[in-house]
Amino acid sequence: MESATTDYTIWYVLGILFLIYLIILFSNRRGKRRRKSRRFMDGKRRHDKNS
């Protein structure tokens, strides 16, 4: 009976680690998109501020 509890604990830990991995993965993708759009719009923003 105790070995079954231990097996479930391992799966819970692996599931939590996988969720943390997915959260980090998606937050990094969102950050990359923001940086790309910022670089793309950079000249336009400067132009708007100067005029």
C-alpha distance (Angstrom), angle and dihedral (degrees) to the residues before:
residue distance angle dihedral
M1 . . .
E2 3.78 . .
S3 3.81 93.4 .
A4 3.83 90.2 57.7
T5 3.81 90.1 55.0
T6 3.79 90.5 50.3
D7 3.80 91.1 50.5
Y8 3.78 91.3 53.2
T9 3.80 90.9 48.3
I10 3.80 90.1 55.6
W11 3.80 91.0 51.6
Y12 3.81 91.6 48.3
V13 3.81 91.1 51.9
L14 3.81 91.9 47.1
G15 3.81 90.5 48.6
I16 3.81 92.5 51.2
L17 3.81 91.5 48.1
F18 3.81 90.0 49.8
L19 3.82 91.3 51.1
I20 3.81 90.8 50.3
Y21 3.81 89.0 49.8
L22 3.82 91.4 52.1
I23 3.81 92.4 48.0
I24 3.81 91.4 51.8
L25 3.82 91.3 45.4
F26 3.80 94.2 52.7
S27 3.81 94.0 42.9
N28 3.82 89.7 52.9
R29 3.81 91.3 50.4
R30 3.80 90.7 50.6
G31 3.81 90.0 49.7
K32 3.80 92.0 51.0
R33 3.79 90.7 52.0
R34 3.80 91.3 50.3
R35 3.80 91.9 50.2
K36 3.81 92.3 48.4
S37 3.79 93.3 49.0
R38 3.79 91.1 45.4
R39 3.79 90.8 53.2
F40 3.81 91.3 46.4
M41 3.81 94.1 49.0
D42 3.79 94.9 39.6
G43 3.81 96.4 97.2
K44 3.79 92.5 45.5
R45 3.79 92.3 51.6
R46 3.78 91.4 49.6
H47 3.79 89.7 49.1
D48 3.81 91.6 51.3
K49 3.79 92.3 49.6
N50 3.81 94.1 49.6
S51 3.80 96.2 49.5
